């Protein structure tokens, strides 16, 4: 560990400067793209917000507060849970029934905050590396050799910087599942020995193209343990990269805004970039959010490029030297073909993945659907940028059940037709009670009502002055025009399969309250917000396609000893400290699991579980921490197994292949490799029970 001390970062916040440089193009040190003055002026936008919408939102809040049932728990929730949530959740000072072992699903000894260069897990649990960057998954791909990398080899190997994970069942193959992984970005300094950032070689650039994208790989469970390992050369295994062909679908496909010299149709695009989190659909496909795509494009020269954070000069990776499509001076529309939600059918290795234009274009962190009572998908999405927005899409089509060819073909059209909305949130406390410190208002909670403002339906725009194509391609501008609420980096958004409530991870916003920037509001109650919060939305369980909702902050992150933190009223002396929530997932018990990115409390990032209902609501416990320089991604929570993606281990200022800042996962003398980790109980029982 003494050898790691020179790599302590002087970069402000929890991330290293190296991570900011390669992951998001130093977005935090550039002008915030959203400089709009978009305070909503009232019922002035045709078809956008009506008095009826506001009344519906108020009705949801009234039901939630008075009854504590339909809006917040749904008719399927037990009466005991409804009673526990009566009054819109626990208030500070409300008693919690003693339950020394904790909420079901969270009965493990919490991991203490630490800075150990390993994956630290609770007592009684075991772990293994499922798959590492560079492991061969396709027929003919060679074993990984860090000093003999080639683009051809990487195109058949597991990609770099694994983020979102999905585990899908594989019928007829006992003990096997289909693992789908996003590969968000590359860090060439940690990939290539002797890398010269000013003069990358063509081979290095082409390796990086091949290391981006998605991986599909079948994994096998080891008998009598929880270990998982890849099944090399399985016919379902697949790599999709920055040069794979994708289809543009939906209402904006074919638009002049999507056409380039290489694709005059506006319907075919090469590659997917910066895939962050994602989602798994009820019809068996996976969704992948293209996030910080802006950093790959050079020489931005329009206001729309600026609104999406695209710079006016050369890029960090210099890809524009090797492919003209990354030079916007030559191909001004190429960037418009990124920033979408990608849908992939992992069961069909010959299928062409699709970029769904109906879901809008922005920095998608994730996209997780649920179904209305009549079977229509509703997809919730966050735009991961300071002061950007929360969205949802409601399909106009119903899902067909079954696995017939006709059903699968129909279901692959569900995300092409419907209405795209953006969220407007209003607090219910006097403005004077929201002072930017995080102090709770007099009513004991940060809460209020909200409306979903429609932006476009099919080829019809609901935003004056913008065509439907413009709404889909320049969705941020549409949100600006209708007065959406500026949020603290909305990232992963997940609906609870148990209650229907929707949880939004808001990671942080250090610019909140700065001169010339928006100050605190009830949904974003802290200025210079370092630690983030979790927002909870309540819509009608039977009709999440409605346009009104109630909301409250479920968790205000940070050190529990800090008065400006909140854990749904649960005693703060009994929770783990948490900072910078990023990805979220649910277990079978209805607990929310939160992975963090950029912990600003002096510990490594980790994975946490928190009870969302009952007498232990707000009880948060840390399940694991990741190695030096890494963030925790994924996660997948199964009954007897937890999967996490350990992304960018060793990404600490001053590190390189020659001077590693971590020895994970393979020990001293080996190159640091992003990897997927499985954790299970040694006694074979369910997690946390």
Secondary structure, 3 states (H helix, E strand, C coil): CHHHHHHCCCCCCCCCHHHHHHHCCCHHHCCCCCCCCCCCCCCCCCCCCCHHHHHHHHHHHHHHHHCCCCCCCCCCCCHHHHHHCCCCCCCCCCCCCCCCCCCCCCCCCCCCCCCCCCCEECCCEEEEEEEECCCECCCCCCCCCCCCCCHHHHCCECCCCEEEEEEEECCCCCCEEEEEEEECCCCHHHHCCCCCCCCCCHHHHHHHHHHCEEEEEEEEECCCCCCEEECCCCCCCEEECCCCEEEEECCCCCCHHHCCCCCCCCCEEECCCCEEEEEECCCCCEEEEECCHHHHCECCCCHHHHHCCCCCCCCCCCHHHCCHHHECCCCCCHHHHCCCEEEECCCCCCCCCEEEHHHCCCCECCCEEEECCCCEEEEEEEECCECCCEEEEEEEEECCCCCCHHHHHHHCCHHHCEEEEEEEEEECCCHHHCCCECCCCCCCCCEEEEEEEEEEECCEECCCCCCHHHHHHCHHHHHHHHCCCCCECEEEEEECCCCCCEEEEECCECCCCCCCCCCCECCECECCECCCEEEEEECCCCCCCCCEEEEEEEEECECCCCCCCECCCCCHHHCCCECCEEEEEECCCCCEEEEECCCCCCCCCEEEEECCCCCCCCCEEEEEECCCCCEEEEEEECCCCEEEEEECCCCCCCCCCCCCCCCCCCCCCCCCCCEEEEEEECCCCCCCC
